[in-house]
Amino acid sequence: MKRCIELASKNTGYTYPNPLVGSVIVYDNKIIGEGSHAKYGEGHAEVNAINSVKDKRLLKNSTLYVNLEPCNHYGKTPPCTEAIINNNIKKVVIGSQDPNRLVNGSGIEKLRFSGCDVSVGIMDKECDELNKRFFTYHKLKRPFIILKWAETKDGFISPIKSVKTLKKVNWISGEDAKKLSHKWRSEEHSILVGVQTIIDDNPILTTRFVKGRSPIRFVLDPNLRIPLDSRILSDNLKTIVLSKKVNKLIPNYSKAIDFGDINLIIQSLYQMDIQSIIVEGGTKTINHFLQNNLWDSIRVFKSNVKIGKGIKGPSVNLKEFTKINLQNDVLYEFNRMNT
């Protein structure tokens, strides 16, 4: 099962809205095939593992390991249960049961009905952790939410902006923190900021410092204040500006939603099939999430720089956070498991 998790985790960020899945086939205590689900719309892990076996005659006496219950429905690809049954694999070991209502035990039931010996719950905690985004989306009916920001040693996320410094990014954290931030972005389905962050910093919100896909970019802009020359509107990456009404000046980017409260915004993201978001600012936006207890992970970079005055960062007690020393910063991280 460890190998299944290892195979699956290599594709973090590429499979949305599908889960991370790896599969291994063992014959006579030796791995004879393995595979993973590399990208949405492409082959599933179990099928790829079966196809990788050179001598298919061995399958009837082999055990298939997979970290998540095999699917039992038609989507972009046929059900994995059919591939397992059609290849006469008689023993299947599963990490987690799939919470998706289209599966949710039906894959296990079909395999057992066909005569397969099915074991479930092997390394289930590790398997659940691997797919925490997928599990949060299907069980809690909302995206997995990460709150992330960088602040100075004296607790400011940015100096006070003047007209001269508007749209100039003020980096607080060092190079290691930047690269780690971009790695995190590559792992998530989407990134979200408030419009004031766009106005003040004009960020592009990509993964340009690391190898990996850039997330879908969301901007909370209830009153249509986003500058039309914003860099976030200047490339071909998917960007959605959420407002109270459609912005007719940028119709291809704009989507109208109910801004009644943060919970309604989160529901809108859920209805768009967004499995995870990393919220990067600003303080007002992050505080809305904190005040409504809408978060699964908080990550704070604290630099050794003091600026004396500026825009205060969100208020959290870092005492219970895990502390990790980086080259020029300290990372404080707190994760909770809701699934």
Beta strands, then each sheet from edge to edge (+ up, - down):
strand 1: 22-27
strand 2: 30-36
strand 3: 63-68
strand 4: 91-96
strand 5: 117-120
strand 6: 144-151
strand 7: 156-158
strand 8: 190-194
strand 9: 216-220
strand 10: 239-243
strand 11: 254-256
strand 12: 276-279
strand 13: 297-303
strand 14: 311-312
strand 15: 322-325
strand 16: 329-335
sheet 1: 2+ 1- 3+ 4+ 5+
sheet 2: 11+ 10+ 9+ 8+ 12+ 6+ 13+ 16- 15+
sheet 3: 7+ 14-
end
